[in-house]
Amino acid sequence: MTDYKNIFGKPVKFLTTDPDNAEAEGQIWYNSTSDTFKNVVVGEAWSSASNTISPSTGGRGGAGTQTAALVFGGTPPSSPAVTTTEEYNGSGWVLGGNMGTARLYGAGAGTQTAGLAFAGNNPGGLTANTEEYDGTSWSEQNNMGTARYELAGAGTQTAALAFGGVNPQPPVTYYNITEEYDGASWTTGGTLAVGKYGIAGAGTQTAGLGFGGYTPGSMQSATEEYNGTSWTAGGPLATAKYQLAGAGIQTAGLAFGGAPPPSTLATTEKYDGSSWTITSSMGTARRKLAGAGIQTAALAVAGIPIGGGLTEEFTKSINVITGAAWSSGNNMGTARYKISSANAAPQDAALGFGGGGGAVDLSEEYNGTSWSEGNNLNTATRGAVGAGTQTAGLRAGGFDGGPAEQDDTEEYDGTSWTSGNNMPANMRLGAGCGTQTAGLAFGGLSSPLNDKAVEYDGTTWTVGGTMNTGRYYMAGFGVQTAAVAAGGDSRDNTEEYDGTTWTSVNDIASGNTQGAAGGGILTAGLFFGGTQTSVPANTNTTLNYDGTNWSTTASMTTAARQALGGTSGGSNTAGLGFGGYVPGPGSTNATEEFTGETSALNIKTITTS
């Protein structure tokens, strides 16, 4: 008699708890605790990912994979076309080198470290310009034979395809032409069955795939396959659409988004080399989006009408992936800004103190659910340095809301505040990190400490290393011997402190930002909120720091704010933001909790129904 083990090579196990690893794939087990049979199911789904840094609404080119993607060009709300390039690492976005030619509705091919951009539109009109990307910078190459936009691309940097597209100038021309790139120049290839634009592409130069698009009078469901010489008909899409995105290869393609005007689509279809089938829809319908990746691990970026650089990941996996996100927590008891926080505290044991339009002496504790009033500070203050934890907090310097600056220190034991020894000089709007017995304060608006690190040993303050750039209103996180100072005073500078010396490192990815909050450690930091002074406007952008690079993660959900309090303990996966200043209402008492991306086995209970 054939049994499950003989068929699949695994016996039915008897377990008291469900497994939590990939070995469960293909396994059926009996859970004696729940008295049920279970297994792991492979699922296909889109999940939210980190927004791009640039708020481009659409028209970007895309290339690469889900964990190493490249997007470029596009059109933000305030300008017709940009040269911006961004790289995705599977978690967040970082800025890359700018293109030589601003463009939107161009096409791309290749990888993150060997990318190709070609054609498109810019303020000067259509372009045939071609550029290659080496992972750092773009270089000009030989132009295409025909300038056009809303075309499709496929292949690699040294073996690319460009097909379809349109010239909107009267008389409007819908192109059926294909061009092939060999890493040096373009040559003419086979022709599509009909000229169209808004077409999507996938595959390689010798095994290409084109689908969807718009030709005079109608949207297209047609699919065509390229063999390196000519195009032949493949199975049609389930839904006719154009301005969609694609990923994958000729025998395993993915189509997502697009439009039959005036609506937009979230529909996703997969191709097996013969026919398309509908699978999980994107969370947000859109068109004119960029795509990257393969059929089982794809990326959808930006698009219209949503704006904001919205990014989603498509994954076929035994795991259910939940994207990083901020969620609303219960409000603080008192709304205020320029609030200080014990930024080494975990999310469920936070401490916020001082702040206000004028200075206040209030102190509040958060238990992961709600805020409660604690004993007041001895001295009303705002813009003070905060460090430590809920049961061992540290407050240093600040100012009284008027001209009076402060140099005093207070320590919190979980019940009350007591005075400690004063700092060497006044410090207001500085940043801090570390613990109550190994604290660090740095920068600020007050001379002579505005470019200094000041170290606390639980009793005495001593002056440490000098920063490369003196500034105030910045964010800080880490420990006394491995600290990070980020942004501040209309800057994007980042510096790391080793207990002796400050070193300038990569700038923050969101540009000049002041009044942000921070938490975590040097190799896993979190930076959120503040004012982007180059705009100028408050921001809800959140960034991760890995000890080398900054990348975006999920944005805060409440009104963008500055001068807020924040913490994330010793990681960048569980943060807390509270209070702050919002234009119009002014002080806010809003609280948000940050949870990093999680992954869990897609376990299903086996039933007889």
Summary of the structure (lengths in Angstrom):
residues: 609
radius of gyration: 27.5
end to end distance: 25.2
largest distance: 88.5
contacts: 2453
relative contact order: 0.10
helix: 1%
strand: 46%
